[in-house]
Amino acid sequence: MSGVFGLIVSGDSLIGDEIQDRYTVIVDPNPDIIDGKIYIVKVGTEYVARHLHRENGYVILTSSNGKYEKMQVKEVEIKGRVVLSGTWKRH
């Protein structure tokens, strides 16, 4: 996993996956695309972390928090797949 990087997420769209506001996620920038996995994607000018599904020529982005609606788009820029998440303390 060359080029792996970390991001701090904001918001509660993935709370059902136990990824909470201000958690750090570790991202593989060169992932295989696997339906249902969590990806960091650029939609327009916004970056989001969502479950990615492909369906009938569309990319469907879903949240694990029921208050967010799914997003259906033709194109997204995939920045990477979330491979780890959590909080860590500096010692």
Residue frames as a rotation matrix with the C-alpha (Angstrom) as fourth column:
MET 1
0.579 0.815 0.000 0.00
0.815 -0.579 0.000 0.00
0.000 0.000 -1.000 0.00
SER 2
-0.536 -0.842 0.060 2.34
0.844 -0.533 0.068 2.67
-0.025 0.086 0.996 -1.21
GLY 3
-0.772 0.148 0.618 1.32
0.089 -0.938 0.335 6.27
0.629 0.314 0.711 -0.59
VAL 4
0.042 0.810 -0.585 -1.12
0.861 0.268 0.433 5.49
0.507 -0.522 -0.686 2.23
PHE 5
-0.762 -0.261 0.593 -2.26
0.009 -0.919 -0.393 8.66
0.648 -0.295 0.703 4.01
GLY 6
-0.511 0.572 -0.641 -4.43
0.851 0.230 -0.472 9.77
-0.122 -0.787 -0.605 6.92
LEU 7
-0.536 0.449 0.715 -7.35
0.024 -0.838 0.544 12.19
0.844 0.309 0.439 7.06
ILE 8
-0.890 0.407 -0.204 -9.45
0.204 -0.045 -0.978 13.57
-0.408 -0.912 -0.043 9.88
VAL 9
-0.540 0.768 0.344 -13.12
0.615 0.081 0.784 13.24
0.575 0.635 -0.517 8.98
SER 10
-0.931 0.365 0.014 -15.82
-0.282 -0.693 -0.663 15.67
-0.232 -0.621 0.748 9.98
GLY 11
-0.218 0.945 -0.244 -19.50
-0.908 -0.105 0.405 14.99
0.357 0.310 0.881 10.37
ASP 12
-0.402 0.185 0.897 -21.58
-0.619 0.667 -0.415 11.98
-0.675 -0.722 -0.153 11.30
SER 13
0.240 0.567 -0.788 -22.45
-0.969 0.183 -0.163 10.38
0.052 0.803 0.594 7.96
LEU 14
-0.031 -0.322 -0.946 -20.58
-0.338 0.894 -0.294 7.16
0.941 0.311 -0.137 8.82
ILE 15
-0.270 -0.039 0.962 -21.57
-0.957 -0.097 -0.273 6.85
0.104 -0.995 -0.012 12.47
GLY 16
0.767 0.618 0.172 -23.16
-0.624 0.781 -0.021 3.47
-0.147 -0.091 0.985 11.73
ASP 17
0.649 -0.650 -0.395 -19.67
0.181 0.636 -0.750 2.26
0.739 0.415 0.530 10.80
GLU 18
0.745 -0.305 -0.593 -18.33
0.612 -0.042 0.790 3.62
-0.266 -0.951 0.156 14.09
ILE 19
-0.453 -0.783 0.426 -16.51
0.855 -0.517 -0.040 6.41
0.252 0.346 0.904 12.25
GLN 20
0.495 0.670 -0.553 -17.30
0.833 -0.547 0.083 9.55
-0.246 -0.502 -0.829 14.20
ASP 21
0.897 -0.103 0.430 -16.60
0.062 -0.933 -0.354 13.25
0.438 0.344 -0.830 13.83
ARG 22
0.527 -0.798 0.292 -12.87
-0.847 -0.523 0.101 14.02
0.072 -0.301 -0.951 14.22
TYR 23
0.653 -0.342 0.676 -11.82
0.068 0.915 0.397 10.37
-0.754 -0.213 0.621 13.79
THR 24
-0.190 -0.781 -0.596 -8.74
-0.822 -0.205 0.531 9.68
-0.537 0.590 -0.603 11.72
VAL 25
0.856 0.364 0.367 -9.09
-0.094 0.808 -0.582 7.39
-0.509 0.463 0.726 8.73
ILE 26
-0.328 -0.944 0.038 -6.21
-0.283 0.137 0.949 5.71
-0.901 0.301 -0.312 6.94
VAL 27
0.698 0.640 -0.322 -6.65
-0.389 -0.039 -0.920 5.73
-0.602 0.767 0.222 3.16
ASP 28
-0.221 -0.669 0.709 -5.15
0.474 0.562 0.678 3.51
-0.852 0.486 0.193 0.47
PRO 29
-0.035 0.209 -0.977 -4.84
-0.526 -0.835 -0.160 5.77
-0.850 0.508 0.139 -2.61
ASN 30
-0.549 -0.229 -0.804 -4.53
-0.826 0.295 0.480 2.86
0.128 0.928 -0.351 -5.07
PRO 31
-0.428 0.404 0.808 -7.43
-0.449 0.681 -0.578 0.60
-0.784 -0.611 -0.110 -4.19
ASP 32
-0.897 0.426 0.113 -9.34
0.364 0.569 0.737 -2.02
0.250 0.703 -0.666 -6.09
ILE 33
-0.563 0.787 0.252 -12.96
-0.786 -0.604 0.129 -0.89
0.254 -0.125 0.959 -6.38
ILE 34
-0.861 0.328 -0.388 -15.13
0.411 0.898 -0.154 -3.14
0.299 -0.292 -0.909 -4.22
ASP 35
-0.165 0.889 0.426 -18.84
-0.099 -0.445 0.890 -2.36
0.981 0.105 0.162 -4.04
GLY 36
0.712 0.609 -0.348 -19.94
0.323 0.155 0.934 -1.44
0.623 -0.777 -0.086 -0.53
LYS 37
-0.039 -0.799 -0.600 -16.53
0.997 0.005 -0.071 -0.41
0.059 -0.601 0.797 0.82
ILE 38
0.766 0.272 -0.582 -15.90
0.414 -0.902 0.123 3.11
-0.492 -0.335 -0.804 2.12
TYR 39
-0.031 -0.741 0.671 -14.05
0.980 -0.155 -0.125 5.49
0.197 0.653 0.731 -0.20
ILE 40
-0.090 -0.066 -0.994 -12.92
0.259 -0.965 0.041 9.08
-0.962 -0.253 0.104 -0.11
VAL 41
-0.159 0.126 0.979 -14.35
0.985 0.081 0.150 10.63
-0.060 0.989 -0.137 -3.26
LYS 42
-0.803 -0.058 -0.594 -14.53
0.036 -0.998 0.049 14.07
-0.595 0.018 0.803 -4.79
VAL 43
-0.077 0.857 0.510 -18.01
0.987 0.139 -0.084 15.02
-0.143 0.497 -0.856 -5.97
GLY 44
0.810 0.241 0.535 -17.90
0.379 -0.911 -0.164 18.40
0.448 0.335 -0.829 -7.68
THR 45
0.066 -0.800 0.596 -15.76
-0.341 -0.580 -0.740 20.48
0.938 -0.155 -0.311 -5.32
GLU 46
0.394 0.203 0.897 -16.58
-0.917 0.014 0.399 18.51
0.068 -0.979 0.192 -2.17
TYR 47
-0.598 -0.566 -0.568 -14.74
-0.415 0.825 -0.384 15.53
0.686 0.007 -0.728 -0.67
VAL 48
0.350 0.747 0.566 -16.88
-0.927 0.186 0.327 12.93
0.139 -0.639 0.757 1.07
ALA 49
-0.884 -0.458 0.095 -16.39
-0.468 0.865 -0.183 9.55
0.002 -0.207 -0.978 2.72
ARG 50
0.162 0.984 0.073 -19.17
-0.932 0.177 -0.317 7.18
-0.325 -0.017 0.946 1.68
HIS 51
-0.163 -0.048 0.985 -19.93
0.121 0.990 0.069 3.59
-0.979 0.131 -0.156 0.79
LEU 52
-0.398 -0.071 -0.914 -19.50
-0.827 -0.404 0.392 3.25
-0.398 0.912 0.102 -2.98
HIS 53
-0.052 0.443 0.895 -21.72
0.284 0.866 -0.412 1.12
-0.957 0.233 -0.171 -5.19
ARG 54
-0.837 -0.150 -0.526 -21.88
-0.450 -0.356 0.819 0.91
-0.310 0.922 0.230 -8.98
GLU 55
-0.315 0.829 0.462 -25.27
0.455 0.559 -0.693 0.47
-0.833 -0.008 -0.554 -10.58
ASN 56
0.483 0.615 0.623 -26.52
0.805 -0.031 -0.593 0.91
-0.346 0.788 -0.510 -14.17
GLY 57
0.090 -0.550 0.831 -23.67
0.775 -0.485 -0.405 3.23
0.625 0.680 0.382 -15.18
TYR 58
0.564 0.139 0.814 -23.99
-0.298 -0.885 0.358 5.36
0.770 -0.445 -0.457 -12.04
VAL 59
-0.650 -0.656 -0.384 -21.96
0.284 0.259 -0.923 5.63
0.705 -0.709 0.018 -8.88
ILE 60
0.548 0.830 0.106 -24.16
0.074 -0.175 0.982 5.42
0.833 -0.530 -0.157 -5.80
LEU 61
-0.663 -0.738 0.124 -22.72
0.001 -0.167 -0.986 6.89
0.749 -0.654 0.111 -2.58
THR 62
0.457 0.870 -0.185 -24.43
0.139 0.136 0.981 5.89
0.878 -0.474 -0.059 0.64
SER 63
-0.346 -0.444 0.827 -24.07
-0.722 -0.437 -0.537 6.77
0.599 -0.782 -0.169 4.28
SER 64
-0.539 0.177 -0.824 -24.48
0.468 0.876 -0.118 4.51
0.701 -0.449 -0.554 7.30
ASN 65
-0.831 0.373 -0.412 -26.41
0.194 -0.500 -0.844 7.29
-0.521 -0.781 0.344 9.06
GLY 66
-0.322 0.807 0.495 -30.08
0.923 0.385 -0.028 7.20
-0.213 0.447 -0.869 8.04
LYS 67
0.374 0.515 -0.772 -30.45
0.371 -0.845 -0.384 10.98
-0.850 -0.143 -0.507 8.03
TYR 68
-0.365 -0.564 -0.741 -28.37
-0.533 -0.526 0.663 11.28
-0.763 0.637 -0.108 4.85
GLU 69
0.761 0.649 -0.001 -29.83
-0.323 0.378 -0.868 10.47
-0.563 0.660 0.497 1.44
LYS 70
0.145 -0.702 0.697 -27.90
0.670 0.588 0.453 8.46
-0.728 0.401 0.555 -1.10
MET 71
0.131 -0.224 -0.966 -26.10
-0.574 -0.811 0.110 10.34
-0.808 0.540 -0.235 -3.83
GLN 72
0.433 0.018 0.901 -26.32
0.619 0.721 -0.312 9.14
-0.655 0.693 0.301 -7.43
VAL 73
0.363 -0.415 -0.834 -23.71
-0.545 -0.821 0.171 10.56
-0.756 0.393 -0.524 -9.78
LYS 74
0.985 -0.057 -0.165 -22.25
-0.122 0.450 -0.885 9.73
0.125 0.891 0.436 -13.17
GLU 75
0.276 -0.959 -0.070 -18.65
0.327 0.162 -0.931 10.51
0.904 0.234 0.358 -12.25
VAL 76
0.984 -0.160 0.074 -16.56
-0.130 -0.377 0.917 10.83
-0.119 -0.912 -0.392 -9.12
GLU 77
0.200 -0.974 -0.102 -12.86
-0.491 -0.010 -0.871 11.19
0.848 0.224 -0.481 -8.52
ILE 78
0.922 0.110 -0.370 -11.82
0.208 0.665 0.717 8.38
0.325 -0.739 0.590 -6.18
LYS 79
0.394 -0.792 0.467 -9.04
-0.777 -0.558 -0.291 9.49
0.491 -0.249 -0.835 -3.83
GLY 80
-0.709 -0.666 -0.233 -8.77
-0.461 0.687 -0.562 6.17
0.534 -0.291 -0.794 -2.01
ARG 81
0.283 0.768 -0.574 -10.40
0.035 0.590 0.807 3.49
0.959 -0.248 0.139 0.12
VAL 82
0.217 -0.123 0.968 -10.65
-0.934 -0.314 0.169 3.76
0.284 -0.941 -0.183 3.89
VAL 83
0.047 -0.298 -0.953 -8.72
-0.088 0.949 -0.301 0.83
0.995 0.098 0.018 5.37
LEU 84
-0.431 -0.151 -0.890 -8.57
0.846 0.277 -0.456 1.83
0.315 -0.949 0.008 9.07
SER 85
0.077 0.416 0.906 -10.32
-0.063 -0.905 0.421 4.28
0.995 -0.089 -0.044 11.34
GLY 86
0.369 0.121 -0.921 -10.18
0.857 0.340 0.388 5.35
0.360 -0.933 0.021 14.96
THR 87
0.842 -0.199 0.501 -8.70
-0.337 -0.920 0.200 7.74
0.421 -0.337 -0.842 17.42
TRP 88
0.314 -0.822 -0.475 -5.13
0.763 0.516 -0.389 7.68
0.565 -0.240 0.789 18.60
LYS 89
0.987 -0.056 -0.149 -3.38
0.062 -0.722 0.689 9.53
-0.146 -0.690 -0.709 21.39
ARG 90
0.354 -0.927 0.128 0.08
-0.144 -0.189 -0.971 11.03
0.924 0.325 -0.200 21.22
HIS 91
0.933 -0.131 -0.335 2.39
0.360 0.296 0.885 9.91
-0.017 -0.946 0.324 24.00
